[in-house]
Amino acid sequence: MAYVSIADRDHDQEHHDPQSFITKYIWSQDHKVIAIQYGGTAIFTGLVAMVLSSIFRLQLGFPDVFHFVDPTEYYQLVTMHGMIMIVYMLTALLLGGFGNYLVPLQLGARDMVFPFLNMLSYWFFLLSVIILMASFFVEGGPTGAGWTLYPPQSISEGTPGVNGGITLMLLSLAVFIVAFTMGGLNYVTTILQARCKGMTLMRMPLSIWGIFVATILGLLAFPALLVAAIMTLLDQLIGTSFFMPEMLSMGEANEYNGGSPILFQHLFWFFGHPEVYIVALPAFGIVSDVLAVHARKNIFGYRMMVWAIVAIGGLSFVVWAHHMYVSGMNPYFGFFFATTTLIIAVPTALKVYNWVLTLWKGNIKLTVPMLFAIGFIFTFTHGGLTGLFLGNVTVDLPLSDTYFVIGHFHLVMGVSPILVIFAALYHWYPKMTGKMFNERLGQLHFWCTLIGTYVVYLPMHYIGILGVPRRYFAYGSDFIPESAYTLNEIITIAAIFTAVSQLLFFINVFWSMKYGKPSGGNPWDATSLEWQTPDTPAKHGNWGHDLPVVHRWPYDYNVPGESADFVPQTVPPRDGVVAGRNHGVSTD
Amino acid sequence: MNTTLLFSLLLAAILFWIFLVSKLREKPWLDKSVAAPDKFVTYSSKQLGLWVFMAVATSLFLLFMIIYAERSTFPDWVRVSDPDILWVNTAVLILSSVVLQKAHTTQGNPALQTKLLWIGFGLTTLFLIGQFYAWRLLNGAGIYLSSNPANAFFYLFTLLHALHLIGGMFVLGKALVKAKSKDKLVQDAGMALSIKLCTTYWHFLLILWLALFYFLITT
């Protein structure tokens, strides 16, 4: 059953339009409403994490001027910033938000295959966010163990939040994983089962390919975090010794015996590295679609792009120990993991080349989504190149735990996915609201964000090479050179500037919702299915009475012989038109 | 881990890659036909959903077992003498799986089918009671969760397996209630699917339990 028309559905699955406010907007089973709920919650938590980072940046940049935080609070802020951004913001927004919104729309389905489970997924996610936020209000505050939560530190006396904070954090992660599993089941099943007629796997937009493979990664990798969280919880609450070694804590022997903290690290990074690609792959997919639409050109090397997404997904499971070079390991293991890490650069570089080649000779429209997408190519390439340094054992050891690492991962998996998220939000905003956003304000937002983040993260590479370590509350004047102090001040000012300039985005979103010009159904002249819905914003059930039928791939832009510069996927072929790829050369 | 295993894994990965790429060779920019419904997957949605869920659960338990195997090589590991009742429990779980399989294949006789489902449900409950009894035995012998990692793993594995089983019993219970309200007309398509999925899940949990049990009694 690869496609279903409304008449073929069994009675249970028929979609009745929800009537009351509660079933329509709160306990909704409509994937579009759930997507906006997921997205809104994720953006809210992201804002919290951004405020946290601004506070601790003030401490780092001007340690003698501001006294907002003491060392304990500093660690708590850093930990919560990291965990919220990676799990509760990026993962939830890209998969929960865009996954939910795009999967049924781009595949020509009416909804997810299991709408009730989908609704449940959001409410579990919200519960996990509430549990996480509650840790700010318990005695001792949230955990300050660093986002990696390594035991023994995370659950030993003396670490901030050891009483309530760490318990709530682990609990919240467990609930999040349950939520993700419910959502992930839906995405995978929907992509394999509910595509409309003619939508073969190789006709799916790359956004869907990215979401699909990332979801599979998440389904297989999140259990590792769950295992780690459950066992750490047991160590902390009941006193088992899975990970906790026998050691002196605050001058006294603890009651644990013989656990292995390294086992935790393996589990954590077996989740943690695929997590990078759980965030990156949907972003890769979305940026491919945005680039193709706004360059009015087919994506370069579609098949290669699909294979690269799958290859990166597979390889991401065999590189995790490159996060553990300093933990000590057999040199052959180091060699193995350095090799796999460098191999993963091959499909990734292939994608970057293909994005650039998509732009080449394209009819580039510098719209706001396009600006963000091109910005992504820059930040991702810069962040990716420094990854080559850190992937090598010998180079990694001296750079480990310095600001070089901070600069690297913020550029590659912080800024880059966020630029894609903004590209996507601006790109699909007309479809979600039926209104056009303010172009000028969007452009201003882009330049502030791009320049701001570069001023924040490029100098970090330099002070990292100088040897400034991360996770320090304040630096004495003995071993940090003057230049690093000045740069730290500049970084802080730029960080605050970038954070404040995000207001432009929110002003734009809310202002345009009320005063924006009506966008029409397909303002970008795009080919993929979500732009061909009968209503904008799409109504419950998406497609009116009949499901769409797909005749072509989603990248038919500037096809020779066609009068319009794009041909939607639903348009049947005309005789005599030469297929897009051949640029006027007959295939007969 | 020996080299033979590593190389066979590598070979398997390459073969899988070749298979995958051979499936994804279509050139979508040339083909403009309305393709026939994709036969990439021929399951129903619920069935596929279950298989995906079982993959997730396999990943979860596999990771637990890897950690178990690794942790058991540490010097503080003390072997638990597992209670003999586990053998009885295992036999009961095998029986429940067999009974459900029988119910799944008994299509023509709704009355017998319902009866078999109830027996399977009962046997599973018996298994859970047996597992709980094993806990009581260990507890009585002074073997607590935190006294040794081997015990901790025992409690953890049995608990997680039981939770998965209870989830399955919830679904089976729902099917049974539905069967009753429909006057034992077990033969409608939704019902047949429910039974089929329950049977698959029971077999999965049986295999999982056998693997866990093997691990628990050998180390």
Interface residues (C-beta under 8 A of the other chain):
Chain A: M1 A2 Y3 D10 D12 V113 F114 T181 G184 L185 V188 T189 L192 Q193 A194 R195 K197 G198 M199 T200 L201 M202 R203 L219 L220 P223 A224 L226 V227 I230 M231 L234 I238 G239 T240 S241 F242 N257 G258 G259 S260 L263 L267 F270 N298 Y302 R303 V306 W307 V310 A311 G314 V549 V550 H551 R552 W553 Y555 D556 P572 P573 A579 G580 R581 T587
Chain B: A13 W17 L20 V21 K23 L24 R25 E26 K27 P28 W29 L30 D31 K32 S33 V34 A35 P37 D38 K39 F40 V41 Y43 S44 S45 L48 G49 V52 F53 A55 V56 S59 L60 L63 F64 I67 E70 R71 F74 P75 D76 L145 S146 P149 A152 L156 G190
